[in-house]
Amino acid sequence: MRLDNTKIIRSIEELLFEVGVNGEGYKNITFYCRDLNHFYNTNILNGDALYNKIFTRLYDQKKAGKNVSIKTYKYFDKFSLFKNERGFERTDEIKVANSSMKLEVLSQEKDIIEEFTKELVNLANIFREQGNMVKNFEEASSELVSNYKKIDRNINSLLDRLRDELIKKATIILNHENFDKEEESIEAIKDGFEEIKENLKKASEDGKIYMAKEIVKFFFSLIDITDLRATFKPLTLLLAVPDALSATKNIGEFLQKRGFYAFSSPVMSLLATKFGFTLGLLNTVSFNNILVFTNDDQNSGAFIDFSGFDITATKTKSNYDEYIGICSNFSLEGDEKSLFEAKISKYENIDKKNNISICKNDKDNAEESLLKRIEECVIANRANFVYMQYPFFNSLKFANLLRDKSLTTKDDTHNTNNSSGTSKNYLIISNAPMRENAKLNEHLLQNVLNYKIMDSLNRVDNKKVTDPKQLKATKDYSQYSIQVDAQNDEDLYLLSLSPFTRVSREKIKKFESYISDNFIFNKPMGKEIFNGSERFIKFTQANTYLSHIDKYFKNAKDMEEIIKREEEFLEANIEEFKIFFLNLNSNTEQDRIIYALGKPTSIPIDDRGMMQLLSEESNGAFIIETEYYYPATKVFLLVMGYFILRQIFDNSLIRPESYLGSEAINLYGETFLVLSKNTYYLKEDETKIPIYFFKKEKEAKAGQKDAICIEEIVDSIEKSHVADDDHILDDDTYSELKKILEELTTLDIYDMSDEKFASKFKKENSLSDEEYKELEKKLSNPNNIDTSSIEDEKFKKYIKQINDDEYKDMIDFSLKSIMNDILSDIFPFYGFFIDKCGETVWKSVIRTMFYVGKDATPLNVAKGIFMATGGELRLATLIKEKPIFKLISASDKKNFNLLSRREFFRMQKLISNDYLFSYFDRKAKAKGRDQLKHQEKLAKDYKDITKKLITLRIGTEFVKNAGKATVSNITRAGLKFLVDSAYSSSYEHQKRSYELILHKYFTNKFDETYAVKNISYEPYSNKTSEYTYYPIEIYSSFINIDLKRTIIGGRLSSGGLDYHNFFYYDINTTTNKLDSNLSKDISLDTMISYLCLDELRTDNKTDEEFFNNLNKRNKKLAYTPKELMLQGVKREIDISPSNSIDIKQREEIYDMYKKSASENKSANATFGIPIDKYNEAMEILEDFKNGNLNTNGSEVDNKSRRLLKALDVIGNNNVKGMYVGCRDNYSNGKFNISKPTIPPRLVGRLATTIVMEDGLYIG
């Protein structure tokens, strides 16, 4: 395919012009569309977006008799599922107004989500008569709900197939991208689907129809996940299919429904974790948006590739976004097919005149991949300076390539040969990452390239909920920077910058005033009467101008809604904590402490048998006190509840208060009880220890030190940070624990058939013969409980084969496993521990609350709470699973606390044995290779061979399913509050998990990055004005090597260099002389235009004038770098007619910038003053323009590295120039100009790329 008259398109106007010209000149038009779902809708011809304009022109050509067809790589018409008896089939045309266009879907791969949805519809249709198939998702949903019990296995089978298909495809992609978290990602998929199936089972057992209905609607909503563009626009509707919303009044009502949480939460977890970025790959096939024009002979034609344009963009003077497209004529020889039709072309595809070749990237043709081409250009050709302009920097493969090559042998003889010819200097011009992909970008910078993101204002570990009324849309990034880890010239230096722009407040007010004065044009009658008039056109232009800017900001209505939702979230959180603490402190008569023979005991006072025995033993001398005993589990829950409360809420919202003599918290104006008065913890020797919630209360009432204080324990947890590589306990505790674990933990054996034992037990426990037989029956045969010492023997065998570090790893793992079991089973705020932050917290909790030893000081009483809690819950589990009533037989002097202690160690031993079994099995398989003993690896094996040891699942479901004797024994164990509590249901866990994920990751409460209102110096003046800043977005994709070779196309994202289908264009001018050439101009002009100072723009002072003039000139700048310098660095300033600002004026401008830097110490970067770095950068760019990349006369001069360092200083300065003082200067919609904080002067329009915190991995 021969190319001719190839040119680059940089603006919407030029693109639409070329579409019009070629549409008129050819008979056939084929639109190769990356994803028709992004373009096509029923209202496609109405609108000002680029995709509306493109389709309108296609429609006009169709009406004019041209042959118009569409070939898309992806299109799912979900409503075609119901068009015929056979169910889903691909459509071969689409309707546009009163016309139709031919449609062909090019991708032969089955869409796994489509197949899953198709099977669901087919499943619904088996319950319908022939000719009466379901007609929409609502009907399909109702049919599946009505017959849910009959098809639950079928749905599980479909879920398994969907999971396996996702894993299969994800594995290919993860391997392809060399993602270092592959195993973790696959596990995330598996865990997510297991959680969905488990929640599905629980929801169906509940028997509520609406829950089943939500389940089915969730399944259908998976369709909408495939379109991330649509999915994330209404963030609060994440994963909510429109059909599901149709039956509800509002979003809030929908989110209240229990079925929603059961399934959205695990899927959202997948999105929020490292699997998320593969979702983008799974749903992307191609980047191509190409129009091909031919006549009937098909031997020649033209094409326009506008893949580097934003199809949602509107043509307005406030839009300076970066686009790039290719327009070219082509001709074919012989039987040759065009590259757009052929899989692999047999001929050269080149424009010899302009040295431009076109190539097709396809995952099945690695030889022609863009990645391979870039490797050859950058590495094999020993590139010195690499300029990249892409929407995002999210390519794992590219980042790994840079990192790996940077570790090769250094050659210091000449700087172009550093690191075996690999370029060390990379400048990336891109957008700041969005919330959806920010985490992936952060992973590349910090984990792959070892750079460090610094942001003391936003990147803090303890971000908490504050007063919603104090919430501001502006996020202050004035302290943001990226530390590049490049110690010398041989180290990789990758600098990422993002362009931005600004407009004066006066300009915005002028447009707002005009819109306000002509508000009638917004009404239907006004549009009808005045449409086409000069005033109406001006009104429309004002609207589109402001709309482009406003899309980056939260308006007053947005903030009102956000604050309202924040308040609702806050109030819902407070209510949950209120219920939580109320349940823990709902003391009953059964919790009263009884004194017998001078000792306190915790026997329930309604236990007639035990009360009679006490009366006989003490001759009636026993006293029932108005004091309440709290078992270890209650104390532990009080601690964890308060700990989570402090992690969620800012301290300014928490105030201790008194409540009828008890202790309470005032949280955001709501007061609720946290601890009843007169509460005690009973130690193993039955000594009672008073419990206080706050330190102030303890100091006021506790004359002695023997007291437990919840606040003190939480303080200790927060201070007790355990590093990732540190062990949890101290060496003495490990040694003491080893002795205990080596002892036998076998339980005693009791003969159930012993009449004497049975008689005594029935009397002690007030059991009837019938109740006793019920328990005996559950124990089955043999009648005695034989707990042999198998586990003890296994433990002794294993423990001898490991060293101290391995032993400590084992103990740590067992303790964390017990902690996870406890919290997941009884703690309603378990959802807080997402994103693996749980393990860090658990280690701190265990260190604070675990102790074994002889010292019984009050501190160590608190430290024993964790062990006692685990033991109590394990005992309660045993009682529930197999009522071993002998454990609480007082006549055998079995103290419950001692037994719970024993059960804790036994549980630890069971976990340790499973852990060690897994460890030795893996060690044996290693056979001399690297022995993977990391706990993270072992955990995967461990999960497959063990079961949870605490499985109460307390609440109403537990009470319903447990027998009377079980409940009785749980009560006697002092854990009745577990039976009474319903706050820890699986629904609450799901709801809590969903809300926390949604709140942390999917709710964007702030203006977009670089969208900020602030004051700044006016150009060439010491006066300040109000400005509105907003980003210039990058949609163009190209890489330039040494200003001699440019490759246009692809994406610097996961799969964007060698996996997806797209065309790229190689402009190779390496043999050209030093005069201007296309490859050089694209990147050089872009850098110069973004660096140019406001004062040196001559007549085009404002951004609007400057950038729109550039667009008219196809981004070609009128000035050379030497004309834009203020002071010479190594050469004299060159004044030319095109920029005639004289030396004196330039000196004055320089002095203004230098003074601004001295006034703003924050603007003075480590490497120099910004305006000096500007001069240095312009001087280097002038050398680049003249072909001098790395020498200064006979000296070697690493100009590329100096340029990057200069731009780094400028980028940091400009972040401060936008954000310094932004929150103090601007409040309540007005500027505070009495004492403004004036930021440093802007040096051009490039700023350090800001990576927002709490982003996602969708890349």
Beta strands, then each sheet from edge to edge (+ up, - down):
strand 1: 2-9
strand 2: 28-33
strand 3: 67-72
strand 4: 93-96
strand 5: 99-105
strand 6: 289-294
strand 7: 300-308
strand 8: 324-331
strand 9: 350-351
strand 10: 356-361
strand 11: 386-389
strand 12: 425-429
strand 13: 452-455
strand 14: 480-483
strand 15: 493-504
strand 16: 592-596
strand 17: 599-601
strand 18: 622-629
strand 19: 654-659
strand 20: 662-667
strand 21: 670-675
strand 22: 679-682
strand 23: 688-692
strand 24: 708-709
strand 25: 1012-1017
strand 26: 1024-1031
strand 27: 1038-1041
strand 28: 1045-1048
strand 29: 1062-1068
strand 30: 1191-1192
strand 31: 1195-1196
strand 32: 1226-1227
strand 33: 1230-1231
strand 34: 1246-1248
sheet 1: 1+ 8- 7+ 6- 2+ 3+ 5+ 4-
sheet 2: 9+ 10- 29+ 28- 27+ 11- 12- 15- 26+ 25-
sheet 3: 9+ 10- 29+ 28- 27+ 11- 12- 15- 34+
sheet 4: 13+ 14-
sheet 5: 17+ 16- 18+ 22+ 23- 24-
sheet 6: 19+ 20- 21+
sheet 7: 30+ 31-
sheet 8: 32+ 33-
end
